[in-house]
Amino acid sequence: MNMKIHLLAAAMPLLVSIPAFSVAPDEILSEEVSHEVPAPGTVEKDGRGKGAVKEELKNHFSLYGFIRNYFTFDSRESASGTGNLFYYLPFDRQYDSDGKDINAQASFRFLAITSRVGLDVTGYRIGKTDISAKVETDFYAGLSGSTGTATLRLRQAYMKLGWKDLPMCGEKTASVSLLMGQAWHPMAADQPDVISLAVGAPFNPFNRSPQVTMDANLGKHFTITGSFIYQMQYTTTGPDGSSANYMKYGILPEIYAGLTYKTGGFLAKAGVSLLSIKPYQLYDAAGDGTELHKVSGRMTSLSPFLYLQYKHKLLTVKAKTVYGGAADHLNQVSGYGVTAFDPDSYHYDYAATHTSSSWMSISYGKKVQGMLMAGYINNLGADKDFMDGYWFFTKDSYNFRYMAQAFRIVPTVVWNIGKFTVGLEYEMTAAQYGSSLNADGSVVKDGTVLPDGSWTERHWVANHRVQLMTRFNF
């Protein structure tokens, strides 16, 4: 605790200059924040010295973080990010001139780039409005593969307004919170129990984005959630690659609505995300940029999900299923494409491909924890046939359009020794790839005879990952 106080005291000249907390003494719960830190050994005119500053820090500012190391072995080349620590899926077979699979290549790396530091600000009030905030960073940025110099990047940065004891029917009361800033996407917030950096992706949605999110707790059991979400780091793919411009020029944010029910150790959550973007803004009639026409048409898709959780003493059971439509911005294996184009009105019609992604995890223990996760993905294609080509889930410059299905099994054991944690995890991820696609984007079944007389085939490839994680929390 003394270390936290001294660290925060050193950062106080910056923290107290934030305008959001420069309020009058009668507008906050605690003492007024001083905007000038007194010199050592001096006392302010009102009799308060550096002891009051320390008390302010202790009551409202909480520094946290950890030093985390990953030692990771993979048996196969795979799509992965964050210094190859954030694992997605194994690459399909690719043969050299001698008929050997290039992607059947083992690798190992050791990195500490996911070490994290954050600051929570709590306990302020203006009138009946509670104010809190969070800013959080790690060292993700700056690497290409496992090479480079790790630099700080933004993980989360938001403020939250809260109102309690709002009257409802009878004697029941409600509470409402309004979050504004960079935070977890509501569909990605509930995650399986693993030590992997990807926490279940792409079987589980993974996304942090700028958003405005309201949570209304209606009594003891129900919570209604609504969000307006914009893209930044995790973006939709399209004709110009992965970009937030499709949402920018489409004007509309992603819209999320959800309902949560909890009682005792049981929690159930259902929600749906609505994405409506504008992939094309111009049509190049001549093909050389000399005859451009503004176009119309939007790609709109829905991604519903259901999440269940049960906790009893040291046991936790979780499960989630997502029906993702054009949800590659959520790190889900899906996409979208053009189904029709009218050259007279310059109007595009689009359709989303759909993917069923489900997982379940079980965790038991405290000092020694045993965990198990299992996940499954199925590429279902679209409701309509596409014109030539379409955009799909792409990672590490690899397009997973020909992936029919995938599964993952992850047993884990974790030792918690005070603030120190050691975890050992085995992760087996297998993907089935096909040789041909249907017009709707689904993968043709194995053994289908094509019009040219050839036969289609499907085959499995698998990666075996063994990972040791060490972490010291502070």
C-alpha positions as a Markdown table, in Angstrom:
| # | Residue | x | y | z |
|---|---|---|---|---|
| 1 | Met | 0.0 | 0.0 | 0.0 |
| 2 | Asn | 2.9 | 2.4 | 0.8 |
| 3 | Met | 4.3 | 1.7 | -2.7 |
| 4 | Lys | 0.9 | 2.6 | -4.3 |
| 5 | Ile | 0.7 | 5.9 | -2.3 |
| 6 | His | 4.2 | 7.0 | -3.3 |
| 7 | Leu | 3.6 | 6.2 | -6.9 |
| 8 | Leu | 0.4 | 8.0 | -7.0 |
| 9 | Ala | 1.8 | 11.0 | -5.2 |
| 10 | Ala | 4.5 | 11.3 | -7.9 |
| 11 | Ala | 1.7 | 11.4 | -10.5 |
| 12 | Met | -0.5 | 13.8 | -8.6 |
| 13 | Pro | 0.4 | 17.0 | -10.5 |
| 14 | Leu | -1.0 | 15.4 | -13.7 |
| 15 | Leu | -4.0 | 13.6 | -12.2 |
| 16 | Val | -5.4 | 16.6 | -10.3 |
| 17 | Ser | -5.3 | 18.7 | -13.5 |
| 18 | Ile | -8.0 | 16.6 | -15.1 |
| 19 | Pro | -11.0 | 19.0 | -15.7 |
| 20 | Ala | -13.6 | 16.3 | -14.9 |
| 21 | Phe | -12.6 | 16.4 | -11.3 |
| 22 | Ser | -12.2 | 20.2 | -10.9 |
| 23 | Val | -15.4 | 20.8 | -9.0 |
| 24 | Ala | -16.5 | 22.9 | -6.1 |
| 25 | Pro | -16.1 | 21.5 | -2.5 |
| 26 | Asp | -19.8 | 21.0 | -2.0 |
| 27 | Glu | -20.1 | 19.0 | -5.2 |
| 28 | Ile | -17.9 | 16.1 | -4.2 |
| 29 | Leu | -18.2 | 13.5 | -1.5 |
| 30 | Ser | -14.7 | 14.0 | -0.1 |
| 31 | Glu | -12.4 | 16.9 | 0.5 |
| 32 | Glu | -11.7 | 19.2 | -2.4 |
| 33 | Val | -8.7 | 18.1 | -4.6 |
| 34 | Ser | -5.8 | 20.5 | -4.3 |
| 35 | His | -4.6 | 21.8 | -7.7 |
| 36 | Glu | -1.2 | 22.7 | -6.4 |
| 37 | Val | 0.8 | 20.1 | -4.5 |
| 38 | Pro | 2.7 | 21.8 | -1.6 |
| 39 | Ala | 6.5 | 21.6 | -1.4 |
| 40 | Pro | 7.9 | 19.1 | 1.0 |
| 41 | Gly | 7.6 | 20.2 | 4.6 |
| 42 | Thr | 5.1 | 23.0 | 3.9 |
| 43 | Val | 1.5 | 23.4 | 4.9 |
| 44 | Glu | -1.3 | 24.9 | 2.8 |
| 45 | Lys | -3.0 | 28.1 | 4.0 |
| 46 | Asp | -6.0 | 26.0 | 5.2 |
| 47 | Gly | -3.8 | 23.9 | 7.3 |
| 48 | Arg | -3.7 | 20.9 | 5.0 |
| 49 | Gly | -0.4 | 19.6 | 3.8 |
| 50 | Lys | 0.8 | 16.6 | 1.9 |
| 51 | Gly | -1.0 | 14.3 | 4.4 |
| 52 | Ala | -4.3 | 15.6 | 2.9 |
| 53 | Val | -3.1 | 14.9 | -0.6 |
| 54 | Lys | -2.2 | 11.3 | 0.4 |
| 55 | Glu | -5.6 | 10.9 | 2.0 |
| 56 | Glu | -7.2 | 12.1 | -1.3 |
| 57 | Leu | -5.2 | 9.6 | -3.3 |
| 58 | Lys | -6.0 | 6.8 | -0.9 |
| 59 | Asn | -9.7 | 7.5 | -1.0 |
| 60 | His | -10.2 | 8.0 | -4.8 |
| 61 | Phe | -7.2 | 6.7 | -6.8 |
| 62 | Ser | -6.2 | 3.0 | -7.1 |
| 63 | Leu | -3.2 | 2.0 | -9.1 |
| 64 | Tyr | -3.2 | -1.7 | -10.2 |
| 65 | Gly | -1.4 | -3.9 | -12.7 |
| 66 | Phe | 0.8 | -6.9 | -13.2 |
| 67 | Ile | 4.0 | -8.2 | -14.8 |
| 68 | Arg | 3.1 | -11.1 | -17.0 |
| 69 | Asn | 5.3 | -13.5 | -19.0 |
| 70 | Tyr | 4.2 | -16.1 | -21.6 |
| 71 | Phe | 6.4 | -19.0 | -22.6 |
| 72 | Thr | 4.7 | -20.5 | -25.7 |
| 73 | Phe | 5.3 | -23.5 | -27.9 |
| 74 | Asp | 3.2 | -24.1 | -31.1 |
| 75 | Ser | 3.4 | -27.2 | -33.3 |
| 76 | Arg | 2.1 | -25.4 | -36.4 |
| 77 | Glu | 2.2 | -22.1 | -38.2 |
| 78 | Ser | -1.0 | -20.3 | -37.3 |
| 79 | Ala | -2.8 | -16.9 | -37.4 |
| 80 | Ser | -1.8 | -15.1 | -34.3 |
| 81 | Gly | -1.3 | -11.5 | -33.1 |
| 82 | Thr | 0.3 | -9.7 | -30.2 |
| 83 | Gly | 3.8 | -11.1 | -30.7 |
| 84 | Asn | 2.2 | -14.4 | -31.7 |
| 85 | Leu | 0.7 | -14.8 | -28.2 |
| 86 | Phe | -2.9 | -14.0 | -29.3 |
| 87 | Tyr | -3.9 | -17.3 | -31.0 |
| 88 | Tyr | -6.6 | -17.7 | -33.6 |
| 89 | Leu | -6.5 | -20.7 | -35.9 |
| 90 | Pro | -4.0 | -23.0 | -37.6 |
| 91 | Phe | -3.2 | -22.3 | -41.2 |
| 92 | Asp | -4.2 | -24.8 | -43.9 |
| 93 | Arg | -1.7 | -27.0 | -45.7 |
| 94 | Gln | 0.7 | -25.3 | -48.1 |
| 95 | Tyr | 3.2 | -27.4 | -50.0 |
| 96 | Asp | 6.7 | -26.7 | -51.2 |
| 97 | Ser | 8.3 | -28.0 | -54.4 |
| 98 | Asp | 9.1 | -31.3 | -52.7 |
| 99 | Gly | 5.5 | -31.9 | -51.5 |
| 100 | Lys | 6.2 | -30.9 | -47.9 |
| 101 | Asp | 3.8 | -28.9 | -45.8 |
| 102 | Ile | 5.4 | -25.5 | -45.2 |
| 103 | Asn | 3.0 | -24.7 | -42.3 |
| 104 | Ala | 4.0 | -27.9 | -40.4 |
| 105 | Gln | 6.5 | -25.8 | -38.6 |
| 106 | Ala | 7.0 | -25.7 | -34.8 |
| 107 | Ser | 7.9 | -22.4 | -33.0 |
| 108 | Phe | 8.6 | -21.0 | -29.5 |
| 109 | Arg | 8.6 | -17.5 | -28.0 |
| 110 | Phe | 8.9 | -15.8 | -24.6 |
| 111 | Leu | 7.5 | -12.3 | -24.2 |
| 112 | Ala | 6.4 | -9.9 | -21.4 |
| 113 | Ile | 4.5 | -7.4 | -23.6 |
| 114 | Thr | 1.1 | -8.1 | -22.0 |
| 115 | Ser | 2.3 | -6.6 | -18.7 |
| 116 | Arg | -0.3 | -4.1 | -17.7 |
| 117 | Val | -0.9 | -0.9 | -15.6 |
| 118 | Gly | -4.1 | 0.8 | -14.9 |
| 119 | Leu | -5.7 | 3.5 | -12.7 |
| 120 | Asp | -9.2 | 3.4 | -11.2 |
| 121 | Val | -10.8 | 6.6 | -10.0 |
| 122 | Thr | -13.8 | 6.3 | -7.7 |
| 123 | Gly | -15.8 | 8.1 | -5.0 |
| 124 | Tyr | -16.7 | 11.4 | -6.6 |
| 125 | Arg | -20.1 | 12.9 | -6.8 |
| 126 | Ile | -21.8 | 15.9 | -8.3 |
| 127 | Gly | -25.2 | 16.3 | -6.8 |
| 128 | Lys | -26.8 | 12.8 | -7.0 |
| 129 | Thr | -24.5 | 11.7 | -9.8 |
| 130 | Asp | -21.6 | 9.3 | -8.9 |
| 131 | Ile | -18.5 | 9.7 | -11.1 |
| 132 | Ser | -15.8 | 7.1 | -11.7 |
| 133 | Ala | -13.2 | 6.5 | -14.4 |
| 134 | Lys | -10.6 | 4.0 | -15.6 |
| 135 | Val | -7.5 | 4.2 | -17.8 |
| 136 | Glu | -5.5 | 1.1 | -18.7 |
| 137 | Thr | -2.6 | 0.3 | -20.9 |
| 138 | Asp | -0.1 | -2.4 | -21.8 |
| 139 | Phe | 2.8 | -2.9 | -24.2 |
| 140 | Tyr | 1.1 | -4.5 | -27.1 |
| 141 | Ala | 2.0 | -2.0 | -29.8 |
| 142 | Gly | 5.2 | -1.8 | -31.8 |
| 143 | Leu | 5.9 | -5.5 | -32.7 |
| 144 | Ser | 5.8 | -7.3 | -36.0 |
| 145 | Gly | 5.5 | -10.9 | -35.2 |
| 146 | Ser | 7.9 | -11.3 | -32.2 |
| 147 | Thr | 10.3 | -8.6 | -33.5 |
| 148 | Gly | 10.4 | -4.9 | -32.6 |
| 149 | Thr | 10.2 | -2.6 | -29.6 |
| 150 | Ala | 7.1 | -2.9 | -27.5 |
| 151 | Thr | 5.4 | 0.4 | -26.8 |
| 152 | Leu | 2.4 | 1.5 | -24.8 |
| 153 | Arg | -1.1 | 1.3 | -26.3 |
| 154 | Leu | -4.6 | 2.1 | -25.1 |
| 155 | Arg | -6.6 | -0.8 | -23.7 |
| 156 | Gln | -9.4 | 1.0 | -21.8 |
| 157 | Ala | -10.2 | 4.6 | -21.1 |
| 158 | Tyr | -13.7 | 5.6 | -19.9 |
| 159 | Met | -15.7 | 7.6 | -17.4 |
| 160 | Lys | -18.9 | 6.4 | -15.8 |
| 161 | Leu | -21.8 | 8.3 | -14.4 |
| 162 | Gly | -24.1 | 6.6 | -12.0 |
| 163 | Trp | -27.4 | 7.2 | -10.3 |
| 164 | Lys | -28.8 | 5.1 | -7.4 |
| 165 | Asp | -32.1 | 4.5 | -5.6 |
| 166 | Leu | -34.2 | 5.7 | -8.5 |
| 167 | Pro | -37.9 | 5.0 | -7.7 |
| 168 | Met | -39.8 | 2.2 | -9.4 |
| 169 | Cys | -43.2 | 0.7 | -8.8 |
| 170 | Gly | -43.9 | -0.1 | -5.2 |
| 171 | Glu | -40.9 | 0.0 | -2.9 |
| 172 | Lys | -38.4 | -1.3 | -5.5 |
| 173 | Thr | -35.6 | 1.0 | -6.7 |
| 174 | Ala | -33.4 | 1.0 | -9.8 |
| 175 | Ser | -29.9 | 2.2 | -10.5 |
| 176 | Val | -28.5 | 3.4 | -13.8 |
| 177 | Ser | -25.0 | 3.8 | -15.1 |
| 178 | Leu | -23.7 | 5.5 | -18.2 |
| 179 | Leu | -20.2 | 4.6 | -19.6 |
| 180 | Met | -18.5 | 6.7 | -22.2 |
| 181 | Gly | -15.1 | 5.8 | -23.7 |
| 182 | Gln | -13.0 | 2.8 | -24.7 |
| 183 | Ala | -14.2 | -0.4 | -23.0 |
| 184 | Trp | -15.0 | -4.1 | -23.6 |
| 185 | His | -17.7 | -4.7 | -26.2 |
| 186 | Pro | -20.8 | -6.0 | -24.4 |
| 187 | Met | -20.7 | -9.3 | -26.4 |
| 188 | Ala | -17.1 | -9.9 | -25.5 |
| 189 | Ala | -17.2 | -9.1 | -21.7 |
| 190 | Asp | -18.1 | -12.6 | -20.6 |
| 191 | Gln | -15.2 | -14.9 | -21.2 |
| 192 | Pro | -14.2 | -18.5 | -20.6 |
| 193 | Asp | -11.7 | -19.5 | -17.8 |
| 194 | Val | -8.4 | -19.8 | -19.6 |
| 195 | Ile | -4.9 | -18.2 | -19.2 |
| 196 | Ser | -4.6 | -17.7 | -22.9 |
| 197 | Leu | -4.3 | -14.1 | -24.0 |
| 198 | Ala | -7.1 | -14.6 | -26.6 |
| 199 | Val | -9.6 | -15.7 | -23.9 |
| 200 | Gly | -11.4 | -18.0 | -26.3 |
| 201 | Ala | -11.2 | -16.1 | -29.6 |
| 202 | Pro | -12.4 | -16.7 | -32.3 |
| 203 | Phe | -14.8 | -19.1 | -30.5 |
| 204 | Asn | -15.7 | -16.2 | -28.2 |
| 205 | Pro | -16.1 | -12.5 | -29.4 |
| 206 | Phe | -13.1 | -10.3 | -28.6 |
| 207 | Asn | -13.4 | -6.6 | -29.0 |
| 208 | Arg | -12.7 | -3.3 | -27.1 |
| 209 | Ser | -14.1 | -0.2 | -28.8 |
| 210 | Pro | -15.2 | 3.4 | -28.1 |
| 211 | Gln | -18.8 | 3.3 | -26.9 |
| 212 | Val | -21.6 | 4.8 | -25.0 |
| 213 | Thr | -23.2 | 2.1 | -22.8 |
| 214 | Met | -26.2 | 2.3 | -20.4 |
| 215 | Asp | -26.9 | -0.3 | -17.8 |
| 216 | Ala | -30.2 | -0.1 | -15.9 |
| 217 | Asn | -30.5 | -2.4 | -12.9 |
| 218 | Leu | -34.2 | -2.9 | -12.4 |
| 219 | Gly | -34.5 | -4.3 | -8.9 |
| 220 | Lys | -32.4 | -7.2 | -7.8 |
| 221 | His | -32.6 | -9.5 | -10.7 |
| 222 | Phe | -32.9 | -7.7 | -14.1 |
| 223 | Thr | -30.5 | -5.5 | -16.0 |
| 224 | Ile | -31.2 | -3.8 | -19.3 |
| 225 | Thr | -28.1 | -2.8 | -21.4 |
| 226 | Gly | -28.0 | -0.5 | -24.5 |
| 227 | Ser | -24.9 | 0.6 | -26.4 |
| 228 | Phe | -23.8 | 2.7 | -29.3 |
| 229 | Ile | -20.4 | 1.4 | -30.4 |
| 230 | Tyr | -17.8 | 2.7 | -32.9 |
| 231 | Gln | -14.9 | 1.0 | -34.4 |
| 232 | Met | -11.2 | 1.7 | -33.8 |
| 233 | Gln | -8.7 | -1.2 | -33.3 |
| 234 | Tyr | -11.1 | -4.0 | -34.2 |
| 235 | Thr | -12.6 | -3.1 | -37.6 |
| 236 | Thr | -14.7 | -4.6 | -40.4 |
| 237 | Thr | -13.0 | -5.9 | -43.5 |
| 238 | Gly | -14.1 | -4.8 | -47.0 |
| 239 | Pro | -13.1 | -3.5 | -50.4 |
| 240 | Asp | -10.4 | -1.2 | -48.9 |
| 241 | Gly | -9.1 | -3.8 | -46.4 |
| 242 | Ser | -9.8 | -3.7 | -42.7 |
| 243 | Ser | -11.0 | -0.2 | -41.9 |
| 244 | Ala | -13.3 | 1.9 | -39.6 |
| 245 | Asn | -14.3 | 4.0 | -42.7 |
| 246 | Tyr | -17.2 | 1.7 | -43.6 |
| 247 | Met | -18.8 | 2.7 | -40.3 |
| 248 | Lys | -17.6 | 6.3 | -40.6 |
| 249 | Tyr | -19.3 | 6.9 | -43.9 |
| 250 | Gly | -22.2 | 4.7 | -43.0 |
| 251 | Ile | -22.8 | 7.2 | -40.1 |
| 252 | Leu | -24.6 | 4.8 | -37.9 |
| 253 | Pro | -22.8 | 3.1 | -34.9 |
| 254 | Glu | -23.1 | -0.5 | -34.1 |
| 255 | Ile | -26.2 | -0.9 | -31.8 |
| 256 | Tyr | -26.4 | -3.4 | -29.0 |
| 257 | Ala | -29.3 | -4.3 | -26.8 |
| 258 | Gly | -29.2 | -6.9 | -24.0 |
| 259 | Leu | -31.1 | -8.3 | -21.0 |
| 260 | Thr | -29.4 | -9.9 | -18.0 |
| 261 | Tyr | -31.1 | -12.0 | -15.3 |
| 262 | Lys | -29.3 | -13.1 | -12.1 |
| 263 | Thr | -30.4 | -14.9 | -8.9 |
| 264 | Gly | -28.2 | -16.6 | -6.4 |
| 265 | Gly | -25.3 | -18.1 | -8.3 |
| 266 | Phe | -27.1 | -18.2 | -11.6 |
| 267 | Leu | -26.8 | -15.6 | -14.4 |
| 268 | Ala | -28.3 | -15.6 | -17.9 |
| 269 | Lys | -27.7 | -12.9 | -20.5 |
| 270 | Ala | -29.2 | -12.5 | -24.0 |
| 271 | Gly | -28.3 | -9.8 | -26.5 |
| 272 | Val | -28.1 | -8.8 | -30.1 |
| 273 | Ser | -25.8 | -6.5 | -32.1 |
| 274 | Leu | -26.9 | -4.6 | -35.2 |
| 275 | Leu | -24.2 | -3.6 | -37.6 |
| 276 | Ser | -25.1 | -1.3 | -40.6 |
| 277 | Ile | -22.2 | -0.1 | -42.7 |
| 278 | Lys | -21.5 | 1.4 | -46.2 |
| 279 | Pro | -18.7 | -0.6 | -47.8 |
| 280 | Tyr | -18.7 | 1.2 | -51.1 |
| 281 | Gln | -18.9 | 5.0 | -51.5 |
| 282 | Leu | -18.0 | 5.2 | -55.3 |
| 283 | Tyr | -18.3 | 3.2 | -58.4 |
| 284 | Asp | -15.5 | 3.3 | -60.9 |
| 285 | Ala | -17.3 | 2.8 | -64.2 |
| 286 | Ala | -14.3 | 3.0 | -66.5 |
| 287 | Gly | -12.0 | 1.1 | -64.2 |
| 288 | Asp | -9.3 | 3.7 | -64.3 |
| 289 | Gly | -10.6 | 6.4 | -62.0 |
| 290 | Thr | -11.8 | 8.7 | -64.8 |
| 291 | Glu | -15.6 | 8.0 | -64.4 |
| 292 | Leu | -16.7 | 7.9 | -60.8 |
| 293 | His | -20.2 | 7.7 | -59.5 |
| 294 | Lys | -21.5 | 8.0 | -55.9 |
| 295 | Val | -23.3 | 4.8 | -54.9 |
| 296 | Ser | -26.0 | 3.7 | -52.4 |
| 297 | Gly | -26.6 | 0.6 | -50.5 |
| 298 | Arg | -25.8 | -0.7 | -47.0 |
| 299 | Met | -24.7 | -4.0 | -45.4 |
| 300 | Thr | -26.8 | -4.7 | -42.4 |
| 301 | Ser | -26.5 | -7.7 | -40.2 |
| 302 | Leu | -27.6 | -9.1 | -36.8 |
| 303 | Ser | -25.5 | -11.1 | -34.3 |
| 304 | Pro | -27.5 | -12.5 | -31.4 |
| 305 | Phe | -26.0 | -14.4 | -28.5 |
| 306 | Leu | -26.9 | -16.3 | -25.3 |
| 307 | Tyr | -24.6 | -16.6 | -22.2 |
| 308 | Leu | -25.2 | -18.7 | -19.1 |
| 309 | Gln | -23.2 | -18.8 | -15.9 |
| 310 | Tyr | -23.4 | -20.7 | -12.6 |
| 311 | Lys | -21.2 | -20.2 | -9.5 |
| 312 | His | -21.2 | -22.3 | -6.3 |
| 313 | Lys | -18.4 | -22.0 | -3.8 |
| 314 | Leu | -15.2 | -22.9 | -5.8 |
| 315 | Leu | -17.1 | -24.1 | -8.9 |
| 316 | Thr | -17.8 | -21.9 | -11.9 |
| 317 | Val | -19.5 | -23.1 | -15.1 |
| 318 | Lys | -19.9 | -20.9 | -18.1 |
| 319 | Ala | -21.3 | -21.3 | -21.6 |
| 320 | Lys | -22.0 | -19.0 | -24.6 |
| 321 | Thr | -23.3 | -19.3 | -28.1 |
| 322 | Val | -23.1 | -16.7 | -30.8 |
| 323 | Tyr | -24.8 | -16.5 | -34.2 |
| 324 | Gly | -22.5 | -14.1 | -35.9 |
| 325 | Gly | -23.3 | -12.2 | -39.1 |
| 326 | Ala | -20.5 | -10.1 | -40.6 |
| 327 | Ala | -18.9 | -10.3 | -37.2 |
| 328 | Asp | -15.3 | -10.3 | -38.1 |
| 329 | His | -14.8 | -7.1 | -36.2 |
| 330 | Leu | -15.7 | -9.2 | -33.1 |
| 331 | Asn | -12.9 | -11.7 | -34.1 |
| 332 | Gln | -15.6 | -14.1 | -35.3 |
| 333 | Val | -15.1 | -16.2 | -38.4 |
| 334 | Ser | -17.6 | -14.5 | -40.8 |
| 335 | Gly | -17.9 | -11.8 | -43.4 |
| 336 | Tyr | -20.1 | -10.3 | -46.1 |
| 337 | Gly | -20.3 | -9.6 | -49.8 |
| 338 | Val | -22.2 | -8.1 | -52.8 |
| 339 | Thr | -25.2 | -10.0 | -54.0 |
| 340 | Ala | -26.4 | -7.6 | -56.7 |
| 341 | Phe | -25.5 | -4.3 | -58.4 |
| 342 | Asp | -27.7 | -2.0 | -60.4 |
| 343 | Pro | -25.6 | -0.1 | -63.0 |
| 344 | Asp | -28.5 | 2.3 | -63.6 |
| 345 | Ser | -29.0 | 3.5 | -60.0 |
| 346 | Tyr | -25.5 | 2.6 | -58.8 |
| 347 | His | -27.0 | 0.6 | -55.9 |
| 348 | Tyr | -25.3 | -2.3 | -54.1 |
| 349 | Asp | -27.1 | -5.1 | -52.3 |
| 350 | Tyr | -25.2 | -7.0 | -49.7 |
| 351 | Ala | -25.5 | -10.2 | -47.5 |
| 352 | Ala | -23.7 | -11.4 | -44.5 |
| 353 | Thr | -22.2 | -14.8 | -43.9 |
| 354 | His | -23.2 | -16.5 | -40.7 |
| 355 | Thr | -21.2 | -18.5 | -38.2 |
| 356 | Ser | -22.3 | -20.5 | -35.2 |
| 357 | Ser | -19.6 | -20.2 | -32.4 |
| 358 | Ser | -20.1 | -21.8 | -29.0 |
| 359 | Trp | -18.0 | -22.7 | -26.0 |
| 360 | Met | -18.2 | -24.0 | -22.5 |
| 361 | Ser | -15.8 | -23.7 | -19.6 |
| 362 | Ile | -15.5 | -25.2 | -16.1 |
| 363 | Ser | -13.3 | -23.9 | -13.3 |
| 364 | Tyr | -12.8 | -25.3 | -9.8 |
| 365 | Gly | -10.5 | -24.3 | -7.0 |
| 366 | Lys | -8.8 | -21.3 | -5.4 |
| 367 | Lys | -5.2 | -21.8 | -4.5 |
| 368 | Val | -4.9 | -24.5 | -7.1 |
| 369 | Gln | -7.4 | -24.1 | -9.9 |
| 370 | Gly | -8.3 | -26.7 | -12.5 |
| 371 | Met | -10.0 | -25.4 | -15.7 |
| 372 | Leu | -11.3 | -26.9 | -18.9 |
| 373 | Met | -12.7 | -25.1 | -22.0 |
| 374 | Ala | -14.2 | -26.6 | -25.2 |
| 375 | Gly | -15.3 | -24.6 | -28.2 |
| 376 | Tyr | -16.8 | -25.2 | -31.7 |
| 377 | Ile | -17.3 | -23.1 | -34.8 |
| 378 | Asn | -19.4 | -23.9 | -37.9 |
| 379 | Asn | -19.3 | -21.8 | -41.1 |
| 380 | Leu | -23.0 | -21.6 | -42.3 |
| 381 | Gly | -22.6 | -19.3 | -45.3 |
| 382 | Ala | -25.1 | -16.6 | -46.3 |
| 383 | Asp | -28.8 | -16.4 | -47.1 |
| 384 | Lys | -28.1 | -15.3 | -50.7 |
| 385 | Asp | -25.6 | -16.1 | -53.3 |
| 386 | Phe | -22.7 | -13.7 | -53.8 |
| 387 | Met | -21.4 | -12.1 | -57.0 |
| 388 | Asp | -17.7 | -12.6 | -57.7 |
| 389 | Gly | -15.8 | -12.8 | -54.4 |
| 390 | Tyr | -16.6 | -11.4 | -50.9 |
| 391 | Trp | -14.8 | -10.3 | -47.8 |
| 392 | Phe | -14.2 | -12.7 | -44.9 |
| 393 | Phe | -12.4 | -13.1 | -41.6 |
| 394 | Thr | -8.7 | -12.4 | -42.2 |
| 395 | Lys | -5.8 | -12.6 | -39.8 |
| 396 | Asp | -2.0 | -12.5 | -40.4 |
| 397 | Ser | -2.9 | -11.8 | -44.1 |
| 398 | Tyr | -4.6 | -15.2 | -44.3 |
| 399 | Asn | -8.2 | -15.5 | -45.4 |
| 400 | Phe | -10.2 | -18.2 | -43.6 |
| 401 | Arg | -12.9 | -18.4 | -46.3 |
| 402 | Tyr | -12.3 | -22.1 | -46.9 |
| 403 | Met | -12.6 | -23.1 | -43.3 |
| 404 | Ala | -15.7 | -25.2 | -42.8 |
| 405 | Gln | -15.6 | -25.8 | -39.0 |
| 406 | Ala | -13.2 | -25.8 | -36.1 |
| 407 | Phe | -12.9 | -27.0 | -32.5 |
| 408 | Arg | -10.7 | -26.3 | -29.5 |
| 409 | Ile | -10.0 | -28.1 | -26.2 |
| 410 | Val | -8.1 | -26.4 | -23.4 |
| 411 | Pro | -7.2 | -28.0 | -20.1 |
| 412 | Thr | -5.4 | -25.6 | -17.6 |
| 413 | Val | -4.0 | -25.7 | -14.1 |
| 414 | Val | -3.2 | -22.6 | -12.2 |
| 415 | Trp | -1.3 | -22.1 | -8.9 |
| 416 | Asn | -2.2 | -18.9 | -6.9 |
| 417 | Ile | 0.4 | -18.0 | -4.3 |
| 418 | Gly | -0.5 | -14.7 | -2.8 |
| 419 | Lys | 0.1 | -12.1 | -5.5 |
| 420 | Phe | 2.1 | -14.5 | -7.6 |
| 421 | Thr | 0.4 | -16.8 | -10.2 |
| 422 | Val | 1.7 | -19.7 | -12.3 |
| 423 | Gly | -0.4 | -21.3 | -15.0 |
| 424 | Leu | 0.2 | -24.2 | -17.3 |
| 425 | Glu | -2.1 | -24.7 | -20.3 |
| 426 | Tyr | -2.4 | -27.1 | -23.2 |
| 427 | Glu | -4.5 | -25.8 | -26.1 |
| 428 | Met | -5.4 | -28.0 | -29.1 |
| 429 | Thr | -7.2 | -26.1 | -32.0 |
| 430 | Ala | -8.2 | -28.1 | -35.1 |
| 431 | Ala | -9.7 | -26.6 | -38.3 |
| 432 | Gln | -11.3 | -28.4 | -41.2 |
| 433 | Tyr | -10.7 | -26.8 | -44.6 |
| 434 | Gly | -12.4 | -27.6 | -47.9 |
| 435 | Ser | -11.4 | -27.4 | -51.5 |
| 436 | Ser | -14.5 | -25.7 | -53.0 |
| 437 | Leu | -17.1 | -23.1 | -52.0 |
| 438 | Asn | -20.8 | -22.8 | -52.7 |
| 439 | Ala | -22.1 | -19.5 | -54.1 |
| 440 | Asp | -23.4 | -18.6 | -50.7 |
| 441 | Gly | -20.0 | -18.8 | -49.1 |
| 442 | Ser | -20.4 | -22.1 | -47.3 |
| 443 | Val | -17.8 | -24.9 | -47.9 |
| 444 | Val | -18.8 | -27.7 | -50.2 |
| 445 | Lys | -19.3 | -31.0 | -48.4 |
| 446 | Asp | -16.6 | -33.7 | -48.7 |
| 447 | Gly | -17.1 | -36.0 | -51.7 |
| 448 | Thr | -19.3 | -33.8 | -53.8 |
| 449 | Val | -19.0 | -34.2 | -57.5 |
| 450 | Leu | -18.5 | -30.8 | -59.2 |
| 451 | Pro | -19.7 | -29.9 | -62.8 |
| 452 | Asp | -16.2 | -30.5 | -64.2 |
| 453 | Gly | -16.3 | -34.1 | -62.8 |
| 454 | Ser | -13.8 | -33.5 | -60.0 |
| 455 | Trp | -14.5 | -34.5 | -56.4 |
| 456 | Thr | -14.3 | -32.1 | -53.5 |
| 457 | Glu | -12.5 | -32.9 | -50.3 |
| 458 | Arg | -12.2 | -31.7 | -46.7 |
| 459 | His | -9.3 | -32.3 | -44.4 |
| 460 | Trp | -8.3 | -31.4 | -40.8 |
| 461 | Val | -5.2 | -29.6 | -39.6 |
| 462 | Ala | -4.4 | -29.1 | -35.9 |
| 463 | Asn | -2.1 | -27.0 | -33.7 |
| 464 | His | -0.9 | -28.1 | -30.3 |
| 465 | Arg | 0.0 | -25.1 | -28.1 |
| 466 | Val | 1.7 | -25.6 | -24.7 |
| 467 | Gln | 1.9 | -22.4 | -22.6 |
| 468 | Leu | 3.4 | -21.4 | -19.3 |
| 469 | Met | 2.3 | -18.1 | -17.8 |
| 470 | Thr | 3.8 | -16.3 | -14.8 |
| 471 | Arg | 2.2 | -13.2 | -13.3 |
| 472 | Phe | 2.9 | -10.9 | -10.3 |
| 473 | Asn | 0.0 | -8.6 | -9.4 |
| 474 | Phe | 0.4 | -5.2 | -7.7 |
